[in-house]
């Protein structure tokens, strides 16, 4: 029968195998593509490139599986962005207005790069990342505005 909300299901729980999970994932991807949430043909790391892709997904897939195949490298760009803000800007023009201006330019460059490349297949994550980059840019930019 139907299980009511909040009820605990008794009995053995069946765990689907990887093939079944991949099938469900592909079905969900198709639905999301039809709704325009993600772009067609950009969401799957399906092992279609052969054993090398399968090995890469098994070993380091957690680094790139959320990005479409065409933007597999985007995690490296993200790490470079974070490293730039945390370390590079700390040593670049310390305690001067140029430090903030450099950060502002760097933030704008990463924002534009994100907008051009569109590295995330999921539209919600993509727009969240764009919004975050814009907030960083605006925070640094407003720091240079004169206070009335």
C-alpha positions as CSV (number, residue, x, y, z in Angstrom):
1,X,0.0,0.0,0.0
2,X,0.9,3.6,0.1
3,X,3.4,4.8,2.6
4,X,2.2,7.9,4.4
5,X,4.5,10.9,4.9
6,X,6.8,10.6,7.9
7,X,6.2,6.8,8.2
8,X,9.1,4.4,8.5
9,X,9.2,1.7,5.8
10,X,9.8,-1.7,7.2
11,X,11.5,-4.6,5.4
12,X,14.6,-4.8,3.2
13,X,15.7,-1.9,1.2
14,X,16.8,-2.6,-2.4
15,X,19.7,-0.6,-3.7
16,X,19.7,-0.2,-7.5
17,X,22.9,-1.2,-9.4
18,X,25.0,1.3,-11.2
19,X,23.4,0.6,-14.6
20,X,19.9,1.3,-13.2
21,X,21.1,4.5,-11.5
22,X,22.7,5.7,-14.8
23,X,19.5,5.0,-16.6
24,X,17.5,7.0,-14.1
25,X,20.1,9.8,-14.3
26,X,19.8,9.9,-18.1
27,X,16.0,10.0,-17.9
28,X,16.3,12.9,-15.4
29,X,18.8,14.7,-17.6
30,X,16.4,14.4,-20.6
31,X,13.6,15.9,-18.6
32,X,15.8,18.8,-17.4
33,X,17.0,19.4,-21.0
34,X,13.4,19.5,-22.2
35,X,12.6,22.1,-19.5
36,X,15.6,24.2,-20.5
37,X,17.3,23.8,-17.1
38,X,20.4,22.3,-18.6
39,X,21.7,22.4,-22.2
40,X,21.4,19.3,-24.4
41,X,24.5,17.1,-24.8
42,X,26.5,18.8,-22.1
43,X,25.6,17.0,-18.9
44,X,27.0,13.5,-19.2
45,X,30.2,11.7,-18.4
46,X,29.0,8.4,-19.7
47,X,32.2,6.5,-20.4
48,X,31.6,6.9,-24.1
49,X,35.2,7.9,-24.7
50,X,36.3,4.5,-23.5
51,X,38.3,3.1,-20.7
52,X,40.4,6.2,-20.1
53,X,37.3,8.3,-19.4
54,X,35.9,5.5,-17.1
55,X,39.2,5.4,-15.2
56,X,39.3,9.2,-14.9
57,X,35.7,9.3,-13.6
58,X,36.4,6.6,-11.0
59,X,39.6,8.3,-9.8
60,X,39.0,12.0,-9.9
61,X,35.4,12.4,-11.1
62,X,34.5,14.3,-8.0
63,X,36.5,17.2,-9.4
64,X,34.8,17.5,-12.8
65,X,31.6,15.5,-13.0
66,X,29.4,18.6,-12.2
67,X,30.8,20.4,-15.3
68,X,29.8,19.6,-18.8
69,X,32.2,17.6,-20.9
70,X,33.3,20.7,-22.9
71,X,34.3,22.5,-19.6
72,X,36.0,19.6,-17.8
73,X,38.8,21.9,-16.8
74,X,36.6,24.5,-15.0
75,X,37.6,23.2,-11.5
76,X,41.1,24.2,-12.3
77,X,39.9,27.7,-13.2
78,X,38.0,27.9,-9.9
79,X,41.1,26.9,-7.9
80,X,43.1,29.5,-9.8
81,X,40.4,32.1,-9.0
82,X,40.5,31.3,-5.3
83,X,44.3,31.2,-5.2
84,X,44.4,34.6,-6.9
85,X,42.1,36.2,-4.4
86,X,43.6,34.6,-1.3
87,X,47.3,34.8,-2.0
88,X,48.1,36.9,-5.1
89,X,46.1,39.9,-4.0
90,X,47.6,39.7,-0.5
91,X,51.1,40.4,-1.9
92,X,50.1,42.7,-4.8
93,X,50.2,46.4,-3.8
94,X,49.8,45.7,0.0
95,X,47.5,48.2,1.7
96,X,47.1,50.5,-1.3
97,X,44.0,51.4,-3.4
98,X,45.7,49.5,-6.2
99,X,45.2,46.3,-4.3
100,X,41.4,46.8,-4.2
101,X,41.3,47.9,-7.9
102,X,43.3,44.8,-8.9
103,X,40.9,42.6,-7.0
104,X,38.0,44.4,-8.7
105,X,39.5,43.8,-12.1
106,X,40.2,40.2,-11.3
107,X,36.7,39.7,-10.1
108,X,35.2,41.2,-13.2
109,X,37.5,39.1,-15.4
110,X,36.4,35.9,-13.7
111,X,32.7,37.0,-13.9
112,X,33.0,37.7,-17.7
113,X,34.8,34.4,-18.2
114,X,32.0,32.5,-16.4
115,X,29.4,34.3,-18.5
116,X,31.2,33.5,-21.8
117,X,32.2,29.9,-21.1
118,X,29.0,28.9,-19.2
119,X,30.8,26.1,-17.4
120,X,27.9,24.5,-15.4
121,X,25.3,22.4,-17.1
122,X,22.8,23.0,-14.4
123,X,21.3,26.5,-15.0
124,X,20.5,27.2,-11.4
125,X,24.2,26.5,-10.4
126,X,25.4,28.6,-13.4
127,X,23.3,31.6,-12.4
128,X,24.3,31.2,-8.7
129,X,27.9,31.2,-9.7
130,X,27.4,34.3,-11.9
131,X,25.6,36.1,-9.1
132,X,28.4,35.2,-6.6
133,X,31.0,36.5,-8.9
134,X,29.0,39.7,-9.5
135,X,28.6,40.2,-5.7
136,X,32.4,39.9,-5.2
137,X,33.0,42.5,-8.0
138,X,30.4,44.9,-6.7
139,X,31.8,44.6,-3.1
140,X,35.2,45.5,-4.3
141,X,34.0,48.2,-6.7
142,X,31.8,49.9,-4.0
143,X,34.8,49.9,-1.7
144,X,36.4,52.5,-4.0
145,X,33.3,54.8,-4.2
146,X,33.6,58.0,-2.1
147,X,31.5,58.0,1.1
148,X,29.0,60.8,1.3
